[in-house]
Structures are given as structure tokens and as C-alpha cells.
């Protein structure tokens, strides 16, 4: 169940769609402007296909306790695809 106190992460860039497709139990990421409920690493996630950088972008919402599992799955998928992975923080949002 998703609710108050959840974690929100963004996945953006040219490889975002392939990385996300590699970890979503639903298979395909949502279309631009849409959202879906699925699982990553067995954990429930809400995925919205929206972003602010001009690149393909997704917002991921999930429970805080599974943050490490979700991030590890995303990083492994990126590595397997040869996609450069940069973990951002609040300072990077200033660029956007």
C-alpha cells in the first residue's frame, strides 16, 4: 500500500524507458502523461510518466523501507544495459 511517508524518485534520460522496462513486473512503462501500479524487486510501486528535463522521464513512488531494493534493481538493470547511471540529489534539481 502506498501512502504518506512514501519515497519518490525520478528516473530520467535516454535509457530511462529501457531500464524501467527491465525491472517492472508490468513489463512496459506507462505512456507519456499516464501512470500505472506495478512492482519492482517484489515491492509495490506507482509509476508516473512525467518529467521536467525534456528527456524520457518517470516518477517512482514506493514505501521508504524498500528504497534500497528498488534502487538496487534499477542500478542492476542500468548496468546490464550499459546505461550510465548517475544518482542525483536535491542539488541536481536546481539545474532543472
QUIWO-V378484 format. One record per residue. N is the residue number from 1. PHI is phi in whole degrees, -180 to 180 (NA if undefined). NEAR is the number of other ideal C-beta (glycine too) atoms within 8 Angstrom. Layout:
N/PHI/NEAR
N/PHI/NEAR
This chain:
1/NA/4
2/-96/8
3/-168/5
4/-59/3
5/90/5
6/-70/10
7/-98/8
8/-122/7
9/-129/9
10/-113/10
11/-128/11
12/-136/10
13/128/10
14/-59/5
15/-96/10
16/-59/13
17/-64/8
18/-67/9
19/-61/14
20/-64/14
21/-61/10
22/-74/9
23/-119/10
24/-75/14
25/-65/6
26/-71/8
27/95/5
28/-97/6
29/-66/10
30/-69/10
31/-71/5
32/-50/5
33/80/5
34/-108/8
35/-147/8
36/-153/9
37/-103/8
38/-154/10
39/-137/10
40/-128/15
41/53/10
42/80/5
43/-104/11
44/-64/10
45/-137/13
46/-112/11
47/-119/16
48/-114/10
49/-93/13
50/-142/9
51/-163/12
52/-127/6
53/-94/8
54/92/4
55/-94/9
56/-58/9
57/-146/14
58/-137/16
59/-108/11
60/-112/13
61/-119/11
62/-157/16
63/-69/11
64/-52/8
65/-61/4
66/-102/10
67/-52/9
68/-61/6
69/-65/11
70/-66/15
71/-64/10
72/-63/9
73/-64/11
74/-65/14
75/-64/9
76/-65/8
77/-64/13
78/-62/12
79/-62/9
80/-65/7
81/-96/10
82/73/4
83/-90/11
84/-63/5
85/-119/8
86/-122/4
87/-82/5
88/-91/6
89/-146/5
90/-58/5
91/-65/5
92/-70/8
93/-67/7
94/-64/6
95/-69/4
96/-76/6
